[in-house]
Amino acid sequence: MDVQPGRALHTALQARAQDAAERPALTVQQETLTYAALDAAARQVAAVLTAGGRVPVERVGVFASRSVTAYVATAGALYAGAAYVPLNPRFPVERTRAMLRRARLDAVVVDRAGAALLAEVLAGVSPAPRVVAPDDGVAEALRAAGVPVAADAAAVRDAVPPAALPAPLPDDVAYVLFTSGTTGEPKGVAVTHANALHFLDAAAARYPLGPDDRCSQTFDQTFDLAVFDLFLTWSAGACLVVPQPIELVAPVRFVQRHVLTLWFSVPSAAALAIKKGMLQPGVMPSLRYSLFCGEPLPEATARLWAAAAPASRVENLYGPTELTIACLVYPWRADDGATAHDGEADARREGPDGIVPIGRPLPGLGALVVDDALRPVADGEPGELLVCGPQTTPGYWCDPERTRERFVDVHLSPTRAHRFYRTGDRVRRLASGDYVYIGRTDTQIKVLGFRVELGDVESALLRQPGVVQAVAAGWPVEDGRAAGIVAFVSGDADVDELPRRVAALIPPYMVPSRVMRVDDMPLNPNGKIDRRALLVRLTEDAVPA
Amino acid sequence: MASTLAVPPEQVTDALAFNAVPSWDSVNHINLMLAVEDAFGVAIPDDDIVELTSVGAIRRFLANTGAVPAA
């Protein structure tokens, strides 16, 4: 890999603490931290994690969300030479516990929200990770709940950072993220410093930012697009501005209030603004970059957003976690598809149903469209997208079997094989060289940009007493995006109770908004349950008011 | 509200809040705001959309606008 030794995901942040010390690095609600303050706080967390540099740590959980502590802990874990593992306090306790067990954490840093759930999360976890609680009063509450705390607020404040911080190697793991797994067990993806730096270098060249830029942080940290938010912003000495969850329903207002210059979110956030009539022409003059990723971007959304942010470049990014943040990008242009019969515009224009293409691979990456036998298909033919290059991650955390399934060697010449990741996304390559997303080769869907394996939802339903069969589907689907999930079950379970019950097992965005009882599951000619036929029943049946 | 949030009517109390049930997420928050606008003939300004995060707050907003009598 072409990353120079000694350079890690957080190296640029440490450099900005020297050359932009008093510039704002982070704004969370009413609190703003300068680069000097963020760096100092991260060094103190690193100091307690490593006992002053004496104890190596490999993986540190960050059980925190959208708080100053969440960002300080992320940087602090990296400063300690560890990989960070983001855990969301909004996820069900049982799921967080499963992630924590799988990740085998050395330590966990909690904020107030995480601390409220920590005793329950740690129940039965052995050996328990060391707990660091930098927020005032949190350690006392944890101890009262029977959770031993290795470092409280005073210990973190008084910690003396080691003179030299550990320097991770390029192939060391920088973070482990857990995504939905088909069997109901979340799967971890380990991403190296070299993987992340390759993406960040490409992004910095494409979106040159400076100290006057103000960037959104819309993505949950359990979502790898947050790595773009944090580390692209901090490598440029710009300011990261963190909305609270409710503020994401009104993105225009947030951009205006904080005079943002870069917006990056799932297209669903823009769709909300459109739905409420907020996306009026010229309302976001401060934006220089408007980036979307995580789910299909409708052409109409790109057009309305571009009109609302007339000084802004609008780009559609694409990439699964396994390929590190984003690996393809499409620069949307106002003339895209405007003249459907114009040759040049037509060649560039959107994919099916007015969906913006996912573009071309970033520099240094390769893409291939293949059939079921992994043989390349002709240009224009649909097939599965495979991507290779320095952003291809080592694989799934402690899961060599699944890694072998999805990370495959493909011989592009008789003598040379490349390691590709099978995305499971069906695409087509246009004559222009851009790729368009068509759908999935399996039952994975996106809900508000979050990856959902429908098998994960079905597995949670099948664990409920009285459920004999369970099928989940994305519903309703608008502009190629699922706004939620519907489920069909057979058996005598109380269907009205099921959403509440499975909410204890799966994250909120996976919980079906509606569960229908179906006593005769329709089968397709292969003898499998026919999802399409079930969805037809949904539209045929009267939807309860 | 119960139908927009897909919860039993008895669960719709002043304490019910954004993110407290899986169905009251960002998408359904906008749906809820639109449903309230339609049902009560009011326009909810952008600044209020991020403040009306509980049934109680929505009830007070409607009382203040005169759309419903104060409790």
Interface residues (C-beta under 8 A of the other chain):
Chain A: R90 P245 I246 E247 L248 V249 A250 V252 R253 S268 A269 L272 K275 K276 M278 L448 A483 G484 D496 P499 A503 P508 Y509 V511 S513 R514 P544 A545
Chain B: S3 A6 P8 F18 N19 V21 P22 S23 D25 S26 V27 H29 I30 M33 L34 D46 D47 I49 V50 T53
